[in-house]
Amino acid sequence: MGPKQLPDFFKTLGEPSFRAQQILQWIHQHYVDDFSEMTNISKALRTRLAEVAEIRAPRVISEYPSQDGTRKWLLQLHDGQCIEMVFIPEAERGTLCISSQVGCALDCTFCATARQGFNRNLSAAEMIGQVWIAKRLLDTDQRRVVSNVVLMGMGEPLLNFDNVVTALQTLLDDHAYGLSKRRVTLSTSGVVPALDRLSQQVDVALAVSLHAPNDALRNELVPLNRKYPINELMAACRRFLERKSQRERITMEYVMLEGVNDRPEHAQQLVQLLRSVPSKVNLIPFNPFPETRYRRSSVAAIERFRAILERQGLVAITRKTRGDDVAAACGQLAGQVNDRSRRHLHFAKLEDHLP
């Protein structure tokens, strides 16, 4: 339960609502998962909580340390499904990338998670459990503190809307993780109706997995575009920003695929597309995975693309590839998914028809 649900839960137990704040602090700030250790709560209530509630995090199966300091964990959920999360340390911050689904319900063609197919949504507990585990493991080392959380792991967050909102509220709540709204980022491929709902319910930073400057190309790379075309997505982005301060920008994520979306004409189209949307462009060198048909754009092509954007007044940065030696980089997360969507068969057929 998040900070919106816990007060009502304690009311059903005949307890004052401030018990919710106490419980949040014990769990999320002191990492306590045993009610008997919550010493500012009466013994009778601790006994009652042990009877009717539980505090249970996913189980760490494996840890994969990268040479660059990135760390990836494989986590097992209560039903045996496995997900991945990644911690990326930098000089002035530490970013934790968490998953929102077991696999992904979308089928973006350049993403390893998509090939795993889809099983189910994560609960709010399973999302927050990732943060809880990472902070518990890392906060003892002051050089590796989780300062930022991004929902950029496995899954499309806006297709798991209610659970994601509860998780975001917990991340922002002062009695839980107390993160600034600018330090919590949700990344979406563009589920337009849910994007409109998000701006009304919780205030966080937004990243959009764009990856193409026109509908024809984006239909190929991000098939969700067939349902919510680029112009509809850009209109939703503008509506999202109307509720934010004038300084806010949306991060447009753009994976660089050799010969596919990295030509100068693509950069010019992107400039025109983003003129009416305050944004910054995050150019992501493609991270390969087994059996992919795509290749990473050359350094020269990426720099040429970035220079065109900057000359036209856009803010553009090239993301430094981190953790690719342990398959922890953007687009490489796969976990272990019991695929209910049979997506793996779809991709196998595509590969059979490749030259």
C-alpha positions in Angstrom: 0.0 0.0 0.0 1.1 3.5 -0.8 0.7 6.7 1.2 -2.9 7.2 -0.2 -4.1 3.8 0.9 -2.4 3.2 4.3 -4.4 5.8 6.3 -7.7 4.0 5.4 -6.1 0.7 6.2 -5.3 1.8 9.7 -8.7 3.3 10.2 -10.2 -0.2 9.6 -8.0 -1.4 12.5 -9.3 1.4 14.7 -6.0 3.2 14.7 -5.2 6.9 13.9 -4.1 7.8 10.4 -0.7 8.9 11.5 0.2 5.2 11.9 0.6 5.2 8.2 3.4 7.7 8.4 5.2 5.7 11.0 4.9 2.5 9.0 6.1 4.2 5.8 9.2 5.5 7.7 10.0 2.1 9.2 9.7 0.3 5.8 11.2 2.8 3.4 13.6 4.8 5.4 14.9 2.2 7.9 14.3 -0.9 5.6 12.6 -2.8 8.4 10.5 -5.8 7.2 9.6 -7.2 10.7 6.7 -5.5 12.6 8.2 -6.6 15.9 11.1 -4.2 15.3 8.9 -1.1 15.0 9.5 0.1 18.5 7.4 3.3 18.5 4.2 1.2 17.8 2.4 -0.5 20.6 3.0 -4.2 21.1 -0.6 -5.0 20.5 -0.7 -3.2 17.1 2.6 -4.9 16.1 1.0 -8.3 16.9 -2.1 -7.4 15.0 -0.1 -6.2 11.9 1.8 -9.5 11.9 -1.5 -11.3 11.7 -3.1 -9.3 8.9 -0.3 -7.8 6.8 3.2 -8.7 5.4 6.2 -6.8 4.2 7.8 -8.8 1.4 10.3 -7.8 -1.3 11.3 -9.7 -4.4 14.2 -12.1 -3.9 17.7 -11.3 -5.4 18.7 -14.2 -7.6 21.8 -12.8 -9.2 23.9 -9.7 -9.3 26.0 -8.6 -12.3 28.6 -5.9 -11.7 29.8 -4.1 -14.7 33.4 -2.9 -15.3 32.1 0.7 -15.4 30.4 0.5 -11.9 26.9 -0.3 -13.2 25.2 -3.1 -11.3 22.3 -5.2 -12.6 20.2 -7.5 -10.4 17.9 -10.4 -11.4 15.0 -10.5 -9.0 12.5 -13.3 -8.6 8.9 -12.6 -7.8 6.4 -14.6 -5.7 5.2 -16.6 -8.7 8.6 -17.5 -10.0 8.7 -14.8 -12.7 12.0 -12.8 -12.9 12.6 -9.1 -13.7 15.8 -7.0 -13.8 16.8 -3.6 -12.4 19.9 -1.6 -12.9 21.9 0.9 -10.8 24.0 3.5 -12.7 26.4 5.4 -10.5 27.7 8.8 -11.7 29.8 11.5 -10.1 26.9 13.6 -8.7 24.0 11.1 -8.6 23.0 7.4 -8.7 20.2 6.4 -11.0 18.1 3.3 -10.4 16.2 1.9 -13.4 13.3 -0.2 -12.4 10.8 -2.4 -14.2 7.0 -2.0 -14.3 5.9 -5.3 -16.1 7.1 -8.9 -16.4 8.3 -8.5 -20.0 6.5 -5.9 -22.1 3.1 -5.7 -23.7 4.5 -3.7 -26.6 6.7 -5.1 -29.4 9.2 -2.4 -30.3 11.5 -4.1 -32.8 14.8 -2.9 -31.4 14.3 -3.9 -27.8 15.4 -7.1 -26.1 12.6 -7.0 -23.6 10.0 -7.0 -26.4 11.4 -10.4 -27.6 10.8 -11.9 -24.2 7.1 -11.3 -24.6 4.7 -10.4 -21.8 3.3 -12.2 -18.7 1.7 -9.6 -16.4 1.9 -6.2 -14.7 3.9 -5.7 -11.6 2.1 -4.7 -8.4 3.0 -1.4 -6.8 4.7 -3.5 -4.1 6.9 -5.3 -6.7 8.0 -1.9 -8.2 8.7 -0.3 -4.8 10.4 -3.5 -3.7 13.0 -3.0 -6.3 13.8 0.4 -4.9 13.7 -1.0 -1.3 16.2 -3.7 -2.2 18.6 -1.4 -4.1 18.7 1.3 -1.3 19.1 -1.4 1.3 22.1 -2.8 -0.6 23.6 0.5 -1.6 22.9 3.1 1.0 25.7 1.7 3.3 28.1 3.0 0.7 27.9 6.8 0.6 29.5 6.8 -2.9 26.6 4.8 -4.3 23.4 6.4 -3.1 20.1 6.1 -5.1 19.3 9.7 -5.8 17.1 9.2 -9.0 14.6 6.6 -10.0 13.6 6.0 -13.6 10.8 3.7 -14.8 12.8 2.7 -17.9 13.3 -1.0 -17.2 11.1 -3.8 -18.5 7.6 -2.9 -19.5 5.4 0.1 -20.6 4.5 1.9 -17.3 1.4 3.5 -18.6 -0.1 0.1 -19.4 0.1 -0.6 -15.7 -1.4 2.8 -14.7 -2.9 2.4 -11.2 0.0 0.4 -9.8 2.6 2.8 -11.3 0.8 5.8 -9.8 0.8 4.2 -6.4 4.5 3.5 -6.7 5.3 7.0 -7.9 3.4 8.5 -4.9 5.5 6.4 -2.6 8.7 7.5 -4.2 7.7 11.2 -3.7 6.2 10.9 -0.2 8.3 12.6 2.5 7.6 9.7 4.9 8.8 7.2 2.4 11.6 8.0 -0.1 11.1 11.8 -0.4 12.4 12.1 -3.9 12.0 15.4 -5.8 9.6 15.2 -8.7 12.5 16.1 -11.0 14.4 13.0 -9.8 11.6 10.5 -10.7 11.2 9.9 -14.4 8.6 7.8 -16.2 9.4 6.7 -19.7 6.6 5.9 -22.1 6.2 4.8 -25.7 3.2 7.0 -25.9 0.0 5.6 -24.5 -1.9 8.9 -25.1 -5.0 8.5 -22.9 -3.0 7.3 -19.9 -0.5 10.1 -20.5 -3.3 12.7 -20.1 -4.4 10.9 -16.9 -0.9 10.9 -15.5 -0.5 14.6 -15.6 -3.7 14.9 -13.4 -2.6 12.5 -10.7 1.1 12.7 -10.1 3.8 15.2 -10.9 7.0 13.6 -12.2 9.5 14.0 -15.1 8.5 12.5 -18.4 10.6 10.8 -21.1 9.1 9.7 -24.4 10.5 6.8 -26.4 10.2 8.5 -29.8 12.9 6.9 -31.9 11.6 8.2 -35.3 10.6 11.6 -36.7 7.7 10.4 -38.9 4.8 8.0 -38.7 6.0 5.6 -41.4 9.3 4.9 -39.7 7.9 4.9 -36.2 5.2 2.4 -37.2 8.0 0.0 -37.9 10.1 0.7 -34.8 7.3 1.4 -32.3 4.1 -0.3 -33.5 2.1 1.4 -30.8 2.4 4.4 -33.1 -0.3 2.9 -35.4 -2.8 3.5 -32.6 -1.4 6.8 -31.3 0.4 8.6 -34.2 3.1 11.1 -33.7 0.9 14.2 -34.0 -1.4 12.8 -31.3 1.5 12.0 -29.1 3.1 15.5 -29.5 -0.3 17.1 -28.7 -0.4 15.0 -25.5 3.1 16.1 -24.6 2.1 19.7 -24.9 -1.0 19.1 -22.7 1.3 17.4 -20.1 3.6 20.4 -20.0 0.7 22.8 -19.5 0.5 21.5 -16.0 4.2 22.0 -15.4 6.4 25.1 -14.8 7.7 26.9 -17.9 11.1 25.6 -17.2 10.1 22.0 -17.7 11.0 19.9 -20.7 10.2 16.4 -21.9 13.1 14.1 -22.7 12.7 12.6 -26.2 14.6 9.3 -26.3 16.0 8.4 -29.7 17.9 5.2 -30.3 20.4 5.5 -33.0 20.1 2.6 -35.6 22.5 2.5 -38.5 20.9 3.3 -41.8 17.4 3.3 -40.3 16.8 6.5 -38.5 20.2 8.3 -38.3 20.4 10.2 -41.6 20.6 14.0 -41.9 17.0 14.1 -43.3 15.8 12.3 -40.1 17.5 15.0 -38.0 15.8 17.8 -40.0 12.4 16.1 -39.6 13.0 15.8 -35.9 13.8 19.5 -35.6 10.5 20.4 -37.3 8.5 17.9 -35.2 9.8 19.3 -31.9 9.6 23.0 -32.5 6.3 23.2 -30.6 7.3 20.9 -27.8 9.8 22.1 -25.1 12.1 19.2 -25.0 15.6 17.8 -25.0 16.8 14.9 -27.2 18.6 12.0 -25.7 20.4 10.2 -28.4 21.0 6.6 -27.4 23.5 4.4 -29.2 21.8 1.1 -30.0 22.8 -1.7 -27.6 22.8 -5.0 -29.5 21.3 -8.2 -28.3 21.3 -11.8 -29.7 19.6 -12.2 -33.1 18.8 -8.5 -33.6 18.8 -7.3 -37.2 19.9 -3.7 -36.2 23.3 -2.2 -35.8 24.5 0.8 -33.8 25.1 4.0 -35.7 28.7 5.1 -36.0 30.1 7.7 -33.7 30.4 10.0 -36.7 26.8 9.5 -37.7 25.6 10.2 -34.1 27.7 13.3 -33.9 26.5 14.6 -37.3 22.9 14.0 -36.2 23.4 15.8 -32.9 25.1 18.8 -34.6 22.1 19.3 -36.9 19.7 19.3 -33.9 21.9 21.8 -32.0 22.4 24.1 -34.9 18.6 24.4 -35.1 18.3 25.3 -31.4 17.4 21.9 -29.8 19.2 20.6 -26.7 20.7 17.2 -27.6 23.0 14.9 -25.7 24.4 11.5 -26.5 23.8 9.0 -23.8 27.0 7.3 -22.6 26.6 3.5 -22.9 26.7 2.0 -19.4 26.6 -1.6 -18.3 26.6 -3.2 -21.8 29.2 -5.8 -20.8 26.5 -7.3 -18.5 23.5 -6.6 -20.8 22.4 -3.8 -18.5 22.3 -1.0 -21.0 19.2 0.6 -22.5 17.1 -1.9 -24.5 19.0 -5.0 -23.2 17.0 -6.0 -20.2 15.3 -9.4 -20.6 14.7 -11.1 -17.2 13.1 -14.5 -17.4 9.6 -14.3 -18.7 6.9 -17.0 -19.1 5.6 -15.4 -22.3 1.8 -15.5 -22.4 1.7 -13.3 -25.5 3.7 -15.8 -27.6 5.7 -12.8 -28.8 8.9 -14.9 -29.2 7.2 -16.8 -32.0 6.3 -13.6 -33.8 9.9 -12.5 -33.8 11.1 -15.9 -34.9 8.9 -15.6 -38.0 10.2 -12.1 -38.7 13.8 -13.4 -38.6 12.9 -16.2 -41.0 12.0 -13.7 -43.7 15.1 -11.6 -43.3 17.6 -11.7 -46.2 
